[in-house]
Amino acid sequence: MKKKVQDEYQHIGEVLHSPYGQKKLHSFIEVFTNTFIGYLIAIFTQIIIFPFFDIHVSTSENMVIALIFTVVSIIRSYILRRLFNHFTIKQKV
């Protein structure tokens, strides 16, 4: 019985993830999509929050500020995802 459960679990894992972990392109697409949505949220949040701190910038400046943080976020998220993926694969071996 235990062997059957292990086989099923392994099969489910293979369906959800490659045996070699998530592909780099898929990691990038997931991170990019998530961060792009965050970028849009950041723009609207800055429009609302900045005036409370007496920060007044144009819409284009606001978009550039959000873009800078977004690029940093994409790089950070991608590197962390690849590191976690690396360690997950290492533990499986």
TAQUIPE-V876438 format. One record per residue. N is the residue number from 1. SS is DSSP state (A for helix, B for strand, O for the rest). Layout:
n->[N/N]
ss->[SS/SS]
//
This chain:
n->[1/2/3/4/5/6/7/8/9/10/11/12/13/14/15/16/17/18/19/20/21/22/23/24/25/26/27/28/29/30/31/32/33/34/35/36/37/38/39/40/41/42/43/44/45/46/47/48/49/50/51/52/53/54/55/56/57/58/59/60/61/62/63/64/65/66/67/68/69/70/71/72/73/74/75/76/77/78/79/80/81/82/83/84/85/86/87/88/89/90/91/92/93]
ss->[O/A/A/A/A/A/A/A/A/A/A/A/A/A/A/A/O/O/O/O/O/O/O/A/A/A/A/A/A/A/A/A/A/A/A/A/A/A/A/A/A/A/A/A/A/A/A/A/A/A/A/A/A/O/O/O/O/O/A/A/A/A/A/A/A/A/A/A/A/A/A/A/A/A/A/A/A/A/A/A/A/A/A/A/A/A/A/A/A/A/A/A/O]
//
